[in-house]
Amino acid sequence: MVLRPETRIEDYIQDHPDLVGFLIQHNLPCVVCGEPFWGTLAELADQKGWDENRLMDLISDFNKLLP
């Protein structure tokens, strides 16, 4: 499954738990103080003040890591 802006984080992490660490490394944590963020990747990025270009760059980088 390819990561997209509308991807629900909780659904994607079930198959790709490495996404959590990847997001943390890129300053977009989906778990803060033990509380997960459940929603889409776009919603998380918006909450953190990211613009669409930055989000699409992150998605592209992550998808390149997929087998």
N, C-alpha and C positions, 0 to 999 in steps of 0.2 A: 504494500500500500504506500503510495507516494504522499508525502506531507504537502498539505495545501492550507491556505489561510482559513478555510471553513472547517478544517479538521478539528474534531473535538479532542482535546488533549487527553482526556481520560480514556477514550477509545484507542487512541494511537499508542499510548504508553503500555497498554496490555500486550501488544505485539512487539513494541520497540521500547523497552524500558530505558535504553541508552539515551532516549530523547531528554530525559530529566537532566542528566549531567551535561548534555550538549547545550540545553537552554541556560543552565546555570553558568556555564563557561562563557556564554554570550550575553550575560547580564539580563536574562529574561527568565528568572526563576518561576517555575510553576508550583513550587512548594515553598512556603514561607512559614517559619516557626511551626513546622509539622502540619500546617493546614494547606491542603492542595487547592489549586485553582481549577475548577471544573467549568469549562467553556471552550470556545474555539481559540485557536492560535491567534486569529485576528483580534479577538476580544482582549486577550492577554496583552498583546502588543499595544493595542490602543490604550489600555489601562496604564501601561508604562510610558506612554507618550511617543511611541515609535511611529514613524511615517510608513507608508506603503512600500516605498523603495527599500528601506532598511529591512522590513519584514520579508520581502521577496528575496533579498540577498541571503538572509538567514535560511529561508526555505531551500533555496538553491544549494547552499553549502551542505545542508543536512541531506538532501536527496542525493547528492554526489557520493555520500558515504554508504548508501544502500547497495546491497548486492544486486 
